[in-house]
Amino acid sequence: MQLHIHHPFKALAGAAVLALLTPCVQAQHPVSAEQRGTAQQVAQRGVPLAELAAGAPDRYVVQPGDTLWAISALYLQRPWRWPELWGMNLQAIANPHLIFPGQTLHLERQDGYARLRTSASGEPETVRVSPRTRAASLVSTAVPTIQAHLIEPFLAEPMVVDAQELAQAPRIMAARDERVILASGDRAYARGPLSRPLELEPGVPREWRIFRNAIPMKDPITQAVLGYEAQFVGQATLVRGEAVEQVPDGKGGMRAEIIPATVQIHRAQEEVRVGDRLLPVPERQFAHYLPRAPHQEVDAAVVSLYGSAAVRYAGQNAVIALNRGSDDGLQAGHVLRLLTRGRSLVDKTDEQRSTVRLPTEANGLAMVFRTFERVSYALVLQAEQPVVVGDRLVNPQ
């Protein structure tokens, strides 16, 4: 592969450019040893034609907004097996994440197998990009695995806590006036527990998330409480810490008077109320997901649909909570198959009017992106029918 860069830079061989980019790519877009091994095996001869998706194009130009998942689904019946797609062109693409908008992919079929190349047979493999001042800026234009904006808000918002954690968190106790409902731009006053007052000192977080009462998350099968999901309502900045001032007690002496901390609400997803709790904003993480099938057997169920309590159905790009977590071996990137439980109905063709339940049907796919000990959150990648609480998730076929 050759990389042609316009003036004032000279053309560089693709191998040299990849060598410059490799450390940055490995840091931002990791590839597991197992995935690399799968790609190397497939690279020897390609993918069986039976594994190709119906209508896999002979030629495709990568578009802005494309993802590795979407391109895999374009060519493979099972897109979570994207390392095999990568293996179809292992020599030309040293890292599957180094696929850029504007590149042309060519599908070649021969002897019952298919290979994917970045050029047609007999043509030099080239890609044209504009000048970049840093390798990192070039890497940032590479095709992502999935659309990150779909899950980035949920990396900080869903919070699964135990019964006491939220109760011991700092709380909003008053507004600047006598209001009990606040919005973005308002100032509020907060207090921590007596053992840990909310002080503005080195090491104390400045940015806080605002949560409301935790709702128990019950396993739809066993009804056991898996944890408590705190409802995210906004974010605030700690402006001034709690303090204690000595004031006259009216009897010739002095008494201690507590001055609460001051917080500035700078984001309100919904109304902020007196009594809401504060938890530190976690350090921002630029996670990269590697969609893959779990090794272990998985049999999970949908616990809840993330969002308003009025939400009853979830579709593609929605977030769902599962009754399995890190204690069960689930990891970010695991792809699971959604199963819709058949509804019960009266058999009107039966004289006895017996009740039957229709078969369970495959519905789509979901990818785990955040795990807690006993609960996980997943993004619905595909769904033919609405997803509801109680639907099952199992290993993809």
N, C-alpha and C positions, 0 to 999 in steps of 0.2 A: 504494500500500500504506500502510495506517495502522497505527501501533503503539500499542496501548492499554496503559498502565502504571497499575497500581493505586495508590491513595493511598500516599504523600503527593505523588506526581508527577502533573502534568497530562498529558493525552494529547498526543503529538507526531506530526506528520506523518511517514510513513515515509521520505520523501525526506530530511527533515532528520536523522533518525536515521542513515540510511545515510551521509550526509555526515560525521557525527561518527565513524562507524565505519570509513570508507574507509581512512584512513592505517593503522589497526591491521590491517585485513583484508589490505591490500596487503602488509604486512610479514610476516604470518603465513600468508596463503593467496594466493600469487602466481598470476596468470593471464597466460599468454603472449599476445603480440600476435597470433600465428597462431590461437590458440584463440578469442580475442575476435573476430577477423575471421570465423572460421567461424560463430560464434554470430550475428554480425550478418547474414551472408548468409542463414542459415536463418530468422532472425527475420522476414524479409520475407514468407515464406509458410508456413513450418513444415517438417516432415519428411514425406517421402512415406510413405504408409500401408504400403508394402511394407517399410519400414525398421523398423516397429514389431515388438516382440517378440510372440510368440504369447501371447494372454491378457493383454495390457497392460491394466491396470485403468482404468476411466473415472474412478475416484476413489480416492485413496490418502492416508492420514494418515501423515505421517512419524513413525517410532517411534524412541525412544531406542535407540542401538546401530546405527541405519541408517548406511550410508555412501553417498557419491556414486556409487561403483562399483555398489553393490547396487541403488540406485534406477535408475541408468542401465540395468542389466541387466533391471530390471523392465519398462522401456519400450522399450528398443532391442535389436535382434538383436546388435549389436556395441557392447558397453558402453564400449570405449575411445573411442568417438566421442561421449563425453559432452558436448563443446561444442555438439553439435547438440541435445542435450536441453536444455541451457541456452538455446540460441537459440530454442527453442520458447516461452520465457517471458522474453525478454531485458528487456522493459520492467518487469516486476514484480520480477525478480530481478537486481539490478545486478551481483551477484557470485554465481556458482553455489555458493560456499561459505557464503553467507548463507541457507542452508536449515536450519530448526530443527525439532526434534521438536515435534509438535503442529500443524504446518502441514498443510493439506489441498491436495493436488495434483489438478487436474481436467484430464482429457484430452478435447480437443475434436477431432472429425474433420469436415472439410469440404472438398469439392472435391478429394478425393484426397490431402489433406495433413492432418497432425495438429499440434496445438499443445498445449502444457502450460501451464496457468495455476494460480495460487494461489487462485483463486475461480471459481465458476461464472459463466457469462455473466450480466451484469446485477447482480451482487452486488459490494459493496465488498471490496477485498482487504485483509484484516486478519490480524494475528498477535498473540497475547497472550503476554506474558512477564512474569515477576516483576521487581520493582525490582532494579537493579544499581548498585553504587557506582562501577564503572568500565566503560568500553566494552569493555576487554579481557576482562572476565569474561563479558560477553554473547557476544563472539565465540567464546570457548572452548566455548560450548554448541552452536555450529554443527555441522552434519553433516560429519564428516571424509571424505576421499577413500576411504581404506581403514581397517581397524582397525589403528591404530598399534601396539598391543601385540603384534601378530603378528611384527613385524620389529624393534622397538626393541632387544630383547636381542642381535640379530645385528649391530647397528650398531657394537658394540664388540668382539664376540666373534670373528668370523672374522678372521684376520690372515694375509694373503698376504705373505710376505717373500722375500728372496733367500737364497742359500745361506749367506751370512756374517752377515747381520743378527742372526739369533737367536743364533748362536754367540758374538757379541760383546756380547750383552745381559747385564746383571747376573744372577747365578744364586743360587738358594738352596743354601747349602753345609752347613748343619747345623741341627738343632733344639735347643731348650733342654736336652733330655735326649738320649739316643742313638737316638731314634726316627728312622726314615727316611720315615715316612708321617705327614702332618699333616692337620688338619681346621680348620674355622672356629673361631676363638677362640684358636688356638695362636700362639705366637711362634716365629719362625725367624730365622736369621742369613744374611745375603746379602753377596756381594761383586761389585763391578763389575770390568771389565778393568783391568789395571795402569795403562793410560793414562787411564782415567776411573773412579776409585773412586766408590763410591756414597756421596756426602756429602750431609748435610742442610744445604743452603745456599740462599739466595734464588735463585729461578729453577729449582731442582731439583724435579721433581714429587714430591708427597707420596703420591699414589695410583698404584698400579701394578697391572697385570693380570699374571696368572701363566699362562704357556704351557708346553707340553711340546714335545718334539722335533717339528720340522717334517716334514711328510709331503709328498713330491713330488706335484704335481698334473699328471698327464699328459693330453695331448690324446688322447681316445679314437680319433681318426682317424689322427693322425700319430705318436703316442706321444712327441711332444716335451714336455719339462718346461716348463710354463707358469709355475711358481712353486712355493713351498712353503707349505702351509697349516699354521700353528702351532695346536696343539690347546689351546683355552681351558680352564683348570681352576679359576680363581678370581681373587680380588682381595686385595690387601694394602695396608696403610698403612706408609709409612716412618716409624719411630719415632725412630731414632737412626742417624746416618751412620757411615761407616767412620772409623777413627782409627788413629793410630800412637803407641804409648807406648814410652818408654825404660825398659828393665828391666835389672837386673844380669845380666851374662853369666857370672858365676861365676868370672871370671878377673880380677876387680878393675876391669873396665870396664863399659860399658853397650852394649846392643844394642836395635835397633828391633823392636817386636813389633806385628804387625797385629791390630787389633780389628775384626771384621766389623760391618757395619750390622745393625740390628735392624728386623724388619718384623712387623707384627701382621696375621695372616690374618683377614679379616672376612667373607669369602665363599668357600666351597669348593664348586664345582659337582660336583667329584669329588675323590678323594684327591690332596692336594698332596704331592709327593715331593722329596727332596733331589736337586738337579740341575735342577729346573724353572727356567725363565727368567722374567725380569721385563721388561715393557715398559710405558711410561707409559700411564695411562688418558687417552684423547683427550678434548678438550673436548666436553661434551654438546651435541649439535646437535638442534634440534627441526625435523627435515626435513619438508617437505610435498611429496607426490608428485602429479604430474599425469600420470595414465595416458594414454598416447598411442602411436600406431604410429610406428616409426622411419621416417625419410625414406629412409635408405640400405637397400640390400638386405642382409638378415641371414640367414646360414646357420650356426647354432651347434649345439653338442652338449653334453649333460650330462656334466660331468667327474666330479662326485661328489655325494652326498646328504649334507647337513650333519647331523652328529650322531654317534652312536656308530658305530664301525667295523662293527658288526653290522647296521646299517641297510642293507637291500637294495632297498627300495621306498619311494617317496615318494607322498604323496597331497595333497589340498587343504590349504593352509596350511603345507605343508612348505617348507623352504628348499633350493634346489639351486644348485650352482656350474656356470658355463658356461665354455666355452673361448674366449670373446670378451670383450674389456674396453674400456676407454676408448680404447686405441690403435685399436680397430676401430670407434669411433664410438658405442658403446653408452653410454647415459646413464640415470640413475635416472628411473624412470617409463615407460621403454619397455616396451610390451606385446608379447609374442611368442606365437606359436601353437606348442603342443607337438605333436610328431608321434611316434607309437609305431611303431617298426620291426617289421614283421611277422615272426613266428617262422618258422624253417625246419622243414620236416617231410617225411616220406616220403609220396609219393602212392601210397596203397595201391590206388587204382583203376587204376594204371598197371602193366602186366605187368613193366616194367623196374624198377619200384620207384624211380623217379627222385626226387631231392630238389628240392623247390621252396620258395620263400619267399613267404609271404603278403604282400599289399600293405601299404604304410605307411599308417596311418590317423591322422586328426586326433584328438587326445586331450583338449585343453583349452587353457588360457591361463596364462601366467606373466608377472610384472612384475619387471623389474630394479629393485633398490633400492640396491645398492652396487656400485661398480666399482673395480677395480684396473687396471693397465695391460693385462694380458693375460687377466684372469679377472674374472668378474662373479658376483654372488649375486642370485638371483631368488626371489620368492615365488610358489608355485603357487596361482593364483587359482581355477582349475577343472581337474578331471581326471576323466575317465570311467574310465580304467584306471590301474593303478600306473605311476608314472614310474620309469625305471631309467637307470643310466649308459649313455650312448651314444644315448639318445633325442635327436632333433633339435628345434631351435627355429628358426622362420622368421617372416617378417612375417605379421601377422594379415591375413586376407582381408577 
